[in-house]
């Protein structure tokens, strides 16, 4: 049986899909853009929050409740690939990539669920 340290070290070496994603409302075409160091887990978490009624973005939550899960699509916009020999990517790279998509798509007001940063 492996020790806690061995299990922790194995976990640290695991590779997760990281990148920028969007949740798109197929009815009104609004999008919510965010990033995650684990895209598989974030999709599950976002759906769980929306289905439980406690998503932090109130307008997205409202539309999800009114329209239902079937009217939304979860999509990966960009993924940061890491090869086995590379140094792990910096979390700042992920936020920079997210900001690039926010600047390009501008999912604010009538176009999306994101809020402009002041």
N, C-alpha and C positions, 0 to 999 in steps of 0.2 A: 504494500500500500504506500502511496506517495505521501510525503510530508506536506504540510501547508506551504512551506517555502518552495518546494518543487512545483506544486500546483500554481502558486503565485507567479513563479518564474515562467512556467509554460504559458500562463495567461498573458503575461507581458510580451511574449514572443508571437502571440497570435496576430494575424493580419485581418483587419476589418475593412470593408468597403467604406471609404470616407469620401465625402463630396457635398455637392449642393443639390437640393431636391426642390420640387414644387408640388403643391396640392392644387389641382385645377378644378374649378367648378365648371362642368360641361354645359350648364344652362346659361349662366351670365358671363362665362369666360374669365372670371376673376381668378387670380392665382395668389397663393401664399408661398413665399420663397424663404428657405432657411438652409442651414448646413448642419452636418453631423459627422462625427468621427466613426459612426457605425450606422450606415444607411439601413441595413436590415432591421436593426433594433428600433430606429427612429420611426420607421413606417408603422411598426406594431404599436409603438407608444402613442403616436399621433392618432391612430385609429381608436385606440383604447380611450384616450382622453376625449375624443369627439363622441364616441359612443356612450361614454359615461356622463357627458354634458359638462365637463370641466376643462375644456381647452382654454388656454390663456388668451386666445384671440376671439373676442366676443362675437364679432361679425361673422367670422368663419363658423363658429359654433352655432350661431343662429341659422345660417343657411344650411348647415349640415342637418340640423334638427328639422327644418322645414322641408328640405328636398330629399333627404335620405342619402345613405352611403353610396348608392348606385349612381349618383349624379356627380361624383368626384373621382378624379384620377390622380394617382401618386406616380410621379415621374422623377427619374434622376436626370438632372441637367448637366452635371459634370462630375466625374469621379477622379480623385487623386490616386494614381497608381503608385505603389511602392514595390520596388523589387527587393529581393532578399539581401542584396549586398549594400543597399543604400542606407543612409542614415534616415531614421524616421522623420517624416515631414513635420514641420513646425505647425502648431495649431493656428498660428497667425496666418499661415498660407491658406488655410481653410476659410477663415473669416475674410481674407482679401478676395478670394475667389467668389465667395458669397456676395461681397460688396460689388464686385464687377457685374454680377447678374442683376443685382438690385439697380445699379446705375443704368444697365442696358434695357431691362424690361420695365422698370419703374412701376412695380405692382402696388401703387398707392391709390387711394380714393376710389374712383369708379373702375380702375383697372385691377385692383387687388386688395388683399387683406393686410399687407404690411403697413406699418406706420413709418412716416418719415422721421429720421433721427434729427434732433435739433442741434 
